[in-house]
């Protein structure tokens, strides 16, 4: 689940814990623990929203972004090993087509 949280944060310039809870369908206390852990490790920063002082915006740090890319590359490598390079490219193309339709 932590890798998925990292992925979702990486897709946006910044987001909130509530948005992540909704997207991932996990409870707030679990999300809070993940965010606190990521912040302690230097993977993300939290700051008060410019538009609403009640919300904390979450953004990946350079370290967090590097970790995300490393995990993403490992995942891609694992897919290539499992399916082969040609099938991997076909799968990526199909996924891209379904997302941007």
LINSULZI-V99588 format. One record per backbone hydrogen bond with DSSP energy under -0.5 kcal/mol. CO is the residue of the C=O (numbers start at 1). NH is the residue of the N-H. Records with the same first field share a line. If there is no record, write none. Layout:
CO->NH ; NH
//
This chain:
1->5
2->6
3->7
4->8
5->9
6->10
7->11
9->12
15->58
16->20
17->21
18->22
19->23
20->24
21->25 ; 26
27->31
28->32
29->33
30->34
31->35
32->36
33->37
34->38
35->39
36->40
37->41
38->43 ; 44
39->42
43->61
45->59
47->57
52->49 ; 55
55->49 ; 57
56->17
57->47
58->15
59->45
61->65
62->66
63->67
64->68
65->69
66->70
67->71
68->72
69->73
70->74
71->75
72->76
73->77
74->78
75->79
76->80
77->81
78->82
79->83
80->84
84->88
85->89
86->90
87->91
88->92
89->93
90->94
91->95
92->96
93->97
94->98
95->99
96->100
//
